[in-house]
C-alpha cells in the first residue's frame, strides 16, 4: 500500500470511531492540586515553588509558595512568601493570597492575629468558580487553626471550631455560599467531615464510634461533596444527607481518598492497592471506579506509560474531559511528577504540519531519503514557546527520532518552516510505516500518515505504481470566515462519515454520511451560527480514521 499526492500531517488527536481518545501531558516534577473549571489551566507546587501550566504557556513559576486552586481567568489561590508580611523579628511570612495579572496579593490572616510564625500563618486552599470567595485556614499564636472564607468586601471571616480543636476549609461552591472541609474534636478525631452554609454541619462517618474524616471538594452547584471517612472515599449529596461509599471496602480493604467531583458526579482520587501505595482512579456516577493508568493503556491505547505509576488524580474539570494529578515517572530520578490527561481534542494555539512533495512518492522498495517539510504557525495573539519531535515508526514497533527541537519560539501569527531528511532504509522490515509527531508536553499526541514498504505492487494508478489510501486534507482557507472547503480522497467506493466537533468533543456538524466513489471529493463547512475558535473535523472511511483542526474567526 502506497501514498499518492501530497501527504499532510497536522498535530492533533486522532479519534477512533465513536470512542473517546486521550492525550497524556508530562508536566514535570511536582504535583497538581487544582484545575480550572474549563480544564485549560492547572496549578500545583514543585518543592517550595508554586506554578501553573497551560498547553500554550507550559509551566509558569510563581515564586516561593503553594498553588492550590485556579479559576478560568488564571486566578491562582494558595500562599506565597510575602516580604510585606513579617514576623516581629523581620522574617518574611508565607501568607494566603492569590496570583493574578503577574503578581501576588495577600488576603492576610485571621482577624486580630499578627504574623507570629513565618511558616504557619494562613493558607488558601480553594476558590469559588467566580473568583469572589477564597477559603482556607489561619493560625493562632497557640497553634490552633481555624477555617475561614474571604471576600473582597468582608475580608477574612472565621468559620469556627465546632469541636474546640482545629478546622480547615478546602473548597467552595460556585458562588462561595457553601464551604466544605474538616473540623476536629478536642476529645475525639482531629478531623471530621464538615460543611458550612455558613452554619456548621457534621456530615457523618462510616465509623460512628470514631468519626474521623474530611471533605475535600464540592461540585459547583453543591450537588455533591466528596472526601474520605474512616480511611475510605465517600460521596455525600444534600438530597440524601447520607455518606455513600465510592469503592467496595471488601475489594479495596486499604481504602482511598476522593479528591474532586463535578456536577455530573464524576469523582477523581486514589485507591490504596496496598498500604501507602495508591493508584489514581476516576468514577462516573452509577459506575464502578476505573484505574486511570489501566484505562489509558488498555482502552485509550496511550503509549509510553510503561515507567509511570499514576498515584493520585486530584482534580477534574467541570465537563469531565480533563483529569490532573501526580505520580512517579521512573524514567528519571524524582519523588513526584505531575500530569494532565485530556479526554477530548486538545485546544491548541499552535498548528504544526508536515508534508512530502508528490514527486518523492511512492517510496520505492529499495528505500529512499526524502525531504520532509515542517511548518509551525502560532494561531493566537500571544507569543508561544514549545518543543517538538518527529519519529519514524517501523512495522516491528521500533521508533527512530528524525527531528527534534527543544525550544521553539513563535511570535503572534508567525509561521516558521524547516526541512529535514527522512530516510527509509532498504533492509527495513516489510509492512506499514508511519510518521508520528509529538509536540510540547504530550507523551503521545499524533495524527499520522502511513505507507507500506513491500516486495510487490498491488495496484497501478497512472504511470507510478502505488495503492492509494484514504486521505484527509487540510481545510482551505484556514482560518475561515465563515466557510471553508475540506477535501478527502478515497481509493475505492467507500462509506464516508465527515463530522465537525468543538473543543469539548461535541459534534456541531455532519458534512458527509454516505457512500462516495473513488477519487477526490470536496465539501464545504459553513460556520455561520458557531462561535469563533478552534474546531476539529474527523473523517471515517472503513478502518481509516483521522481528525484535523480548523480555526473559525469572525
N, C-alpha and C positions, 0 to 999 in steps of 0.2 A: 504494500500500500504506500503510495507516494503523495506528495503535496504539490498542487499547482498554484499558479498566480502568486500574489504577494501574501506572505504569512504575517499576521499581526498579532502580537501578544500584549494584552492590556492587563496590568496588575489589577487583580480583583478576586472575588471569591467565586469559584465555580460551583453552581448549585446542581445537586444531583437529584433529578426528579422533583418530587414534592417535599423531600426531606430537608430538614434544616442542615446547614453546614456550620462549621465552627472555625474561628481563627484564634490562634493562641499567641499572645504577646508576652515576650520577655521584658520585664520592666527593670531588671537589675536587682541588686541586693536591697534588703529591707522588706517591709510588709505593707499591704494595703489595708486601710481601716474604713474608708468611706468612698462612696461613689455618687456622682451627681444624678438627679432623677432621670435625665435623658441618657445616662450611661456613657457620656463622652469624656468625663473627667474623673480621675480617681486621685485620692490623696492618701498619704501614709507617712511613715517615718523610717529612716535608714540610720541606725545608730542614734545619734543625737541631732539629726538634721531632718526637718520637715520638708516634704516635697509634694508636688502634684505632677500628674502625667496626662497628656492627651496624645492621640495619634499624630497630630500635626506638630506639636511642640517638643515631643519627647519629655524627658524628666526635667522639671524646673525646681531647683533647690530654693528653699525659703529661709535658710539660715537655721541656727540652733533652735530646736523646739520639736513640736509634735503636730502632725496633721491628722485630724480625726473625721471630719465631715466636710462636704463641699456642696454648693448649690450650682445650678446651671450657669450662672454668670461668674463662676470661678471665685466665689467667696469661700475661703478655706478657714475652717474653725479648728482651733486647737490651743496650743500655748506656745509662747516664744520668750526668748531671753530679752527682757526689756531694760535698756540702760536707764530709763526714767522711773523704773520701779525698783527701789533699792532697800535693802535691809539697813538697820541702824549703823552697821559698820561699813556701809557703802558698796555692798555687793549687789550686782545686777541680778534680778529675780526672774524666774520663769513665771509668767502670768497668763491667764486665759485671755484669748483675743481672737481676732480674725484678720486674715490677709486678703487684701483686695486692692486692685489697681497698683500693684507693685510695692505695697507697704503693709506692715502690721499695725493694728490698732488694738490697744488694751481695753478690756472691759472691767478690769480691776478685780477685787476680791470681795469677800463678804462685807456687808455694811459695818463700818466702825472698826474694821480689822486692818491694821497697817502691816506691811510686809515684815515678817519675822524670820522666815527661812527661805533661802534663795532657791531651794528645790521644791518646797511644798508650800504653795500659797494659794493658787487657784488653777483649775483645769477647765477647758472647753471640750466637751465630748460630742455634742450633737447640735444640729441646726434645723429649723423648720424649712420646708421647701421654699417658702417665700423669703427666707433670709431674715425675717423680722425677730426671731427668737433663738437665742443660744442657750443651751443647757449644759450643766457641768457640776462641779464640786469645788467648794472652798474650804480652807483650813482655818481653825482657831489656834491660838498660841499653845493650848493644851493638847494639840494634835488630834482633836476631834474634827471630823469633816462633815459638811452639810451640803445636800443637794441644793441647786439654785436654778432659776431661769433668769435671763437677761433680755431686755428690750431697750431700744434707744430711749424710750420715754420713761421707763421705770428704773433703769439701771439694774443691778444685781438684786434679785428678790429671793431670800432663802425659802426653801420648801419644808423645812422642819426635819426633826429627827424623832420619828414616831416611837421608836424603841429606845430612845435615850442613849444611842450609841453613835453610829455614823450613818450617813446616807449619801447617795450619789445619783445624779440624773444622767442618763445615757442617750436619750433620743426624744424627739418631739414630733407631734403630728404636723400636718401640712401648714397650719396657721399658728402652731405653738400652743393651742388650747389644752392639749393633753401631753403630759410628760411621763416617761417611764424610766425606771432604774431600780435601785435597791435601797432598803433601809435595814439597819442592824438592830438586833435586840440585845440590850445590856445583859440579859440573863438567858440568852439563847443563841441562835446562829447570828453570825456577824453580818449576814446578808439575807434578805428576804425579798421576794419579787413584789415590787410596788408600782403603783400608778398614781399620778396626781392630776386633778382636773379643776382647780388646783388642790382640792381636798385629798388627803392621802387615802389610798385603798390598798389593802393587802390582797394579792391575787390568789393566794393559796399555795399548796405544795403537794408533791407526790408522797411526801413523808410527813404526816400530821404530827408525829412525835418530835421531829426535829426539822422544821420547815425551812431549810436552807434553800436559797435560790436567788435569781436576779432576772430582771427584764433587760434585754439588750437593745431591742428595736421595736418600733411601732410603725405600721403601714401608714401612708399619708392620710387616709381618711379615718384612721383609728379602728379599722375593722379587724385588725389582727395585731396581737402582741406576742413576741417570741423571746425566749431566753433559755435558762436551764433551771431545773428544780431537782434537788437531791441527786445531782450529777447527770441528769438526763434532759435532753431538749424538750421544750414544751411549746405549744401554741395556745393562746387564750383569745377568746372573742367576747365582746360585750353582750352579745345576744345570749350566749350560753353561760357566761360568767363562770366558766369551768376550764381548768387546765386539761389539755389533751396531749397525749404522748405523740411525738414526732417519729420515734423509732420504736421497734419492738424490743422491750428490755430482755427478753429471752434470747433473741437473735443477737443483740448487741448488749451484753451484760455490763460492759465497761462504760456505757453511756456516751455522752457527747454534749454538744452545745449548738443552739440555734442562734446565729449571729445577726441575720437580717431577714426582712419579709416585705413583700409588696402587696398592693391591694388585690391582686389575683390569688393571694395565698401562697405564692412561691417562696419557699424558705431556703436559705443558704446557711451552711455551718460546717461542723466537723463531727465525725463519729470515731470514737476510740475503738480500734480493732484489737488493741492490746493496751496494757497500762501505759499511759503517757505516749501513745502512738496514734495520733488522729489521722483521718483521711477526709478530705473535702467532699461534701455532698451537696446536692440540691434536691428539693422535693416540691412537686406541684401539688396543689390542693386535691385531696382524694386519691393520690397515688403513693406508692412506696418510695422511700428515699433512693437516690441514684448516686453512686460514687462518681465523682467528676472525671477522674483520670480514665477509668474504665470506659466511661461513656464516650470521651473524646477519642480514645484509641479504637475501640471496638465498633462504635456506632457512627462516629463522625470521620473516622479514618485519618485523624490528625497524626502526622509523622513527627519523629524527633523527640518524643516524650519519654524515651526509654530510661533516661537518667534523672527524671523528675519524680519527686514524691510531692503530690499536692496535698497539703495537710489541712488547710483551712480555706473555706470560701466565706469571706467576711462581709461581702456587700453584693447586692443585686439591684439592677436598675428597675425603674417603675414598670417597664413593659416585659421584664424578664429576659431581655435579649443579651444582657451583659452581666457577667459574674467577675468578681475580683477577690484576691486573697493572697496567700503566701504558701510557700512550700520550701523544698530544698532541691536545687539543681546540682547533682553530683558531678557535673562536668567541670566544675571548678570548686575551689575551697570557699565555702560560705555557710553561715549558720541560718540564713534566712534569705529567700528570694521571692520577689513579688511577681505576680502575673495578672493578666486580664484575659478573659475569654469572651468573644463576641459570637453570639449565635445568629448573626444576621450580616448582610454585606457591610463592610466597614465604611464609615463615612470619611472618605479620604479627600484631601485637598490637593494631592499630587497625582498626576496622570503619567504613567510610565508605559512606553510602548517599545516593542522590539519588531524589527522587520528584516526579512531577507529578500532581496530583489529576485524577481521571477527568473532571471537569466541563470541563476545559480541552482535552480531546482529542476528536476528532482536530483537528489544527491545520489551519485552512482554507487553500484555495489562495491566498487573498488575504494570507496571512501573519497573524501574531499575536504578542503579547507575553504570555508565561505565567509565573507564579511557579514557580520551582524550589526545592524544599525539600532541604536537605542536612543530614545528621546525622553526627557523629563520635562513636564510642564507644571508649573505652580498655578493652580486654578483659583487661588484665593488672593485676598488683598494684603496679606501679611507675608513676611519673609518666612521661609521654611528651611529647616536643616534636616536631612535624612541620610540614611545609608542604604545600600542595595547590593545584591549579588545575583548572578545568573549562573545556573547549573545545567549541565547536560546529563540527563538520566538515561542509562542504557538498559537493555532488557533484563540483565542479570541482577538489577536492583542497585547497582553501584552508581554513584553520582560524582561528577567532576565539576568543580567550580571553574568557570571560564571567564568570569568578570566580577570584580568587586571594587567598591569604593566605600571607605569607612565614613566619610563626611562629604556630603554634597549640599551646598547652599544655593537656594533659589530665591531670587528677588520676586516681588509680586508680579504675576503674569509672565515670568521669564520661562523660556524653553532652552534647555541645553541638549546638545546632541553629541553622541560618541559612536565610534565604530570599533568593534572587537572581532577578532577572527574566531570562528567556531570550527573545530576540527573533528571530523568523524573518521575514525581510522578503519582501514580495510579489514583488519583482523578482529574487529568488534563482533560480538555475537549477533545472530540474526534476530529479527523481531522489531517491536515498536520502540522507537526512541522518542524522548520528549525534552523540550527546553523549558525549564522552570525558573521563575523569577521570585526572589524573596526580597522584601523591602522593609526598611525600618526595623521595628521591634518584632515583626512577625516571626514566629517559629516556622510556620508553613502557610503561605498565602500565595496562591498562584492560579492563573489561567495558563494553559499550556498549548503549544502546538506540537503535533506528533508526526513522525514519518517512519516508514519501515525500511530496514536495510535487509535485503534478501537476495537469493540467487536467481530469481526469475521475475518476469514481468507478467502480471495478471491481466492487464488490460491496456490497450493502446488508445490514447486520445491525441489527435493531431500527429505530429511527427516526433514527439518526445514521449517515450514510454513511461506512464505513471498511472496510478489509481488515485482518483480524486476523493478525498474525504470531505464530509460536510464541513463547512467553514462559516464563521460568523464575522462579518466585517464591522469596523468602527463606524458609528453613525456620522453623518456629514450633513450640515455643518455641526460642529461641536466646539463651543457652546451653541445652543439653538434658541430661537425665539420666534414663534412657539413651535415651529415644525422642523423635523429633521428626517433624513432618509436613512434607513437601515437596510443593508444588503446581506444576503446569505446565499451560499452555493450548495447544491446537492449533487451527489454522484449518480443518483438514480431516483426514481419516483418514490417519495417518502412522505409520511405524515409528519407535518411540522407544527410545533407549538412555539410561538414567539410572544413573550409576555414582558411587561414593564412593571418594576417594583420600586417603591420608595425605600429609603434607608432603614426603615423599620421592618422591611420584608413584606409589606402589604402590597398586593397586586393592584395596580392602578389602571392597567390597560392590557387588552389581548389584541395583538396585531395580526396573528395568524393562528388558526387551529383547524388545519385541513390538509389534504393530500396535495402535494405540489410535484410537478415533473422535474426531471433532472435539469440542471442549469443554474444560472444566477437569477435571483429574484430581488426586487426592491419593494419595501413597504415604507409607508410614511407614518411617523408618530406625531400626533398633534397634542402639544402640551397645554393647550388652552384649558383653563379651569383648574390647572395644577399650580402649586406654589413653586417659586424659583428654588433651585437646589439640585443636589445630585440624585440621579435615578439609575436603576440597573435594569438592563434588558437581558432576558435569558432565552436561548434557543434550545429546543429539544427535537432531535430527529433520530428516531430509533434509539440506539445506545449512546449517541452523541449528545452531550450537554455542555453548554458554555454560556457564561454571563459576562457582559461588559457594561461599562458605565457611560452615562451621558450627563451633560450639565445643561440644565434649563435656566436661562437668565432672561428675565422680563424687564 
